[in-house]
Amino acid sequence: MPKYSYNMKSKTCIGKTTKKPLSVYLTRKEAKEATEFVRSKYKKDMSPYKCESCNKWHLADNSRRTPSKTCSECLDGKGRSKEGYKTKKGATQRAGILLNEMRVKLQVYKCPHGNGWHLTKAQP
């Protein structure tokens, strides 16, 4: 495996746990190589993902990864589209992460439009 030395930091995307700029990768291949480097050097499992905000690639810790897709039907209390989680388990895992990191207690409920599972502060 080649030594990985690419280390550009984002000007817009900040880590939720570290509060520091995320590393940016221009291609999926670069991000994938970075996951291999992190695994070999730090023994940490990461996955590459394309950021919807900056359209670049970042790495996510697999223990925090809960893939979601923006729901085209449901809005949150501020009028923004809600995230839909494919499984109840994924939504429950995300709710647990948010409880630990932000001290926000969320409920999981099934999307009324069939777009997976959502989170809410209110009782569903």
QUIGI-V595381 format. One record per backbone hydrogen bond with DSSP energy under -0.5 kcal/mol. CO is the residue of the C=O (numbers start at 1). NH is the residue of the N-H. E is the energy in kcal/mol with one decimal. If there is no record, write none. Layout:
CO,NH,E
CO,NH,E
This chain:
3,5,-0.5
8,24,-3.2
12,14,-0.5
13,22,-2.4
15,19,-1.8
20,15,-3.1
22,10,-3.1
24,8,-0.6
25,57,-2.7
27,31,-2.0
28,32,-2.9
29,33,-2.4
30,34,-2.0
31,35,-1.9
32,36,-1.7
33,37,-2.1
34,38,-2.7
35,39,-2.4
36,40,-2.3
37,41,-2.9
38,42,-2.5
38,43,-0.6
38,44,-0.9
39,43,-1.1
44,46,-0.6
45,62,-2.4
47,60,-2.7
49,51,-0.6
49,58,-2.4
51,55,-1.5
56,51,-3.2
57,25,-2.3
58,49,-2.2
60,47,-2.3
61,64,-2.1
61,65,-0.8
67,86,-0.6
69,84,-3.0
74,82,-2.5
76,79,-2.1
80,76,-3.1
82,71,-3.3
84,69,-2.2
85,117,-2.3
87,91,-2.0
88,92,-2.7
89,93,-2.4
90,94,-2.2
91,95,-2.4
92,96,-2.0
93,97,-2.1
94,98,-2.6
95,99,-2.0
96,100,-2.3
97,101,-2.6
98,102,-2.5
98,103,-0.5
98,104,-1.1
99,103,-1.2
103,105,-0.5
104,106,-0.6
107,120,-2.1
109,118,-3.1
111,114,-1.6
116,111,-2.8
117,85,-3.0
118,109,-2.1
120,107,-3.5
